[in-house]
Amino acid sequence: MLCYFVLLHRFLFCFIKTLKIDVENYREIALTVILIKAGLGLDAPALLKLSLVVMRLAIFPCLAEAVAAAVLSHYLFDYPYLWGLLLGFMLSAVSPAVVVPVLLSLQERGYGESKGISTLVIAASSLDDIVAISVFGVFLGMIFSTGDLTHQILQGPLEMLIGLSFGITWGLVASFIPHRDDKYVTLKRSVMIGAGGLCAVLGSELIHYSGAGPLACIVASFTACLSWKLQGWSSSHNPVSNVFAKIWLILQPMLFGLIGAEIDLTVLNLDTVGLGLVVIIGALVIRVATCCVVVLGGNLNWKEIIFVNLAWLPKATVQAALGPEALDVVRQQENPDAADKVRASQLLTLAVISILLTAPIGSIGITLTGPILLSNEPVQPPKENSSVAVSETAMHMSEGSEQNGKEFDVGTRV
């Protein structure tokens, strides 16, 4: 029996290795679904109200954590500052794959809806990733001279421009095709949004502008959702959102399983783990302090600020993707520098540690503390309330007019 299980384990291991490319695509598909679900769940009035806070939350905590990690790694690992900043921006990206599902679950139950907490964090997370990934590419190019430095510097703004342009365009297309009176409008709208989001995420990887895909996915679904509301769908009745909610129930375990598959415990160097924990935790402390400062103008109380900080901790997908990048570049060199090879290996080790440390803490933390720290005040759609009030008023007026008519008839007969 034991031999049977050993053989089965080896067979499955070899089979999974042969499906490496497909596994990566499956992870992208699952990520696309949760990004679409996030865009459909964004609250436009709250986003407009919190736009400045979103920008501050997306940029400053990321920069602060990266600089803190660079300084700590310079003194603890004797890194040059370029390597320290490369490490810092690899660590500073938040993981939408961990944060967004929990936020949407809380949003569906009405937690934090009165102040748009979910909208704030979801919108800022995509921009945070663009900043981190883009600047990481700049420093990787400066260290190894890969590609044109000017192009590396402009990649971040270009990714944002491409993501916004494609997202708005596809969202408008999906709002008019199919027609709102189509018999299968829900199915066709779901296919349009899903296909567009998948093309954005996978296409951005092909053209090496990976930060544009997630942003385009969120913007497209958000734009289409706004247009559908103008065509008659309400905030509480969005069949496309229900479709993706059901799809997500199937894909959620797969996404987190694939993220876990990216963690290779064999690359963990015990000599690096201790100092790495100091760098990661120290940088996170600076990130939390910066986050507290930047959200002060967002009309949040101290409980909501604590929750936003917890939601701003998890690392997963970006670190799993960027962690091996420097080591891959070093291995491609004919005569790699020994010090660069050691640093690149340490970057991969720190990426694994950051995932193991922050992903469970962040996910469990916001799941357990959300109902405690956030107020449960679901916002009622004003249009539906106003229509009910108008109908009730009309009924009272008609009843009053009928009564007056009866009294007039009685008076006339008398």
Secondary structure by P-SEA (a helix, b strand, c coil): caaaaaaaaaaaaaaaaaaaaaaaaaaaaaaaaaaaaaaaaccaaaaaaaaaaaaaaacaaaaaaaaaaaaaaaaaccccaaaaaaaaaaaacccccccaaaaaaaaaaccccccaaaaaaaaaaaaaaaaaaaaaaaaaaaacccccaaaaaaaaaaaaaaaaaaaaaaaaaaaacccccccaaaaaaaaaaaaaaaaaaaaaaaacaaaaaaaaaaaaaaaaaaaaaaacccccccaaaaaaaaaaaaaaaaaaaaaaaacccccccccaaaaaaaaaaaaaaaaaaaaaaaaccccccaaaaaaaaaaaccccaaaaaacaaaaaaaaacccccaaaaaaaaaaaaaaaaaaaccaaaaaaaaaaaccccccccccccaaaaaaaaaaaaaaaaaaaaaaaaaaaaaaaac
